[in-house]
């Protein structure tokens, strides 16, 4: 049960940066990144930047920090590199940048994913957190995982009208001391 959209409230678009983590994909072959861009734009948000970077920890951390420090970026969504192989370092890169982790995101993602792919969801290390007032979400690289994360979680939590609560309404308070 995702909650409800309150049509009496105004929609507030979110500025999103999309990062695909892959040693092999290009913009021509990046179907998971395309899914996120298309769904975000269809929902009314603005995708203000997109990149493809290899599974290299230092490059990922540098890009995540740059976007999180950019006041025009409200949310970063990455896809890929959340598995358990040696080259999968996206989760660690995100966690190196987070000021606060949002553990419920990964828990909810795996719970939703379990209904579709069963115990294979245990291989996902999807995570979320906040850095410099910017939300950060790390999703698996599969098309299905990106669809599930957007359609079942992010489309609601990135909509100010979602009730009983959402991430957008907290944005003005993320930098509180």
Secondary structure, DSSP 8 states (H G I E B T S, - for coil): ---EE-TTS-----EEEEEEE-SS--TTT-HHHHHHHHHHHHHT-EEEEEEEE-S-HHHHHHHHHHHHH-TT--EEEEES--SSSTT--HHHHHHHH-SEE-HHHHHHHHHHHHHHHGGGGGG---EEEEETTEEEEEE-SSHHHHHHHIIIIIHHHT-TTEES--SGGGGGGTT--
